[in-house]
Amino acid sequence: MNRRIGGPGGGSDKGSRMSGVVTAACVMALGTAAAGGVTLGGGGGAVLSGTGTLGGTGVTGGSGSSGGSSLSGSLRVRTNQAKGSARRGDAGDAWKRLGTRVRRQAARRESDCVGAAFGQVRTFLLHTPCRSLDRMLFALDGVGGTILVSVAWVEFSERGSAREFTGVIDVHGSGDIRPLGAGLLDMADVSFSADHYRSRSLGTTVTIAETEAVGGRVDAALLQAAADVAAELPRP
């Protein structure tokens, strides 16, 4: 699945494999995004900061990982520890346990999911509206290079709707929720392959996480670990 998150502008189309071009949609800002960072107001704008802390709890879902290297024993242990930190809402500690740190991050909140979706995912949302959509984009400095992490939290009115939505979005070629644009982090366009993907459905909320290396050579196992950890972060 190919996705490109671009600059501050919007728009999407389908790529040559399983999805399409994705960029940011203009939305309302989150209340607070990160410890040591910038507090977002109601009028929009990015959070460009260091380590983040979010509140809440998390659970299970689907994944997509291409070949790459498998988790080493050490990375597996650190990933499990990082998941625990993520579930507690301590994103900064979670990334630290993976040997990474947040260089910049951005966050957005909106009530309309349809405008941020495309493909079959959008069709589903037209018939089954969401209650809210939160999105975050992290740029992590780690071993081997920089990792871009996209996370979206889609909340529904009923648990059944959340489960059905997961069944749609986990299918390659079914569309997606557009990640925030990398321009919010003062970064150039990045193509998302969806090789490192994780979704989780907990109650009425579905979390979608994807990662991509944007600089240097980051091990595939670390990219998947970052996606697994990001999917544990609670909805802001």
Secondary structure, DSSP 8 states (H G I E B T S, - for coil): --EEE-SS-----B-SSS-BEE-----B--S---TTS----TT------S---------B--EEE-SS----HHHHHHHHHHHHHHHTT-HHHHHHHTT-EEEEEEEEEES-SGGGEEHHHHHHHHHS--SEEEEEEEEEEETTEEEEEEEEEEE-SSHHHHHHHHHHHTSTTS-EE----GGGGT---EEE-SSEEEEEEETTEEEEEEEEEEEE---HHHHHHHHHHHTTS---
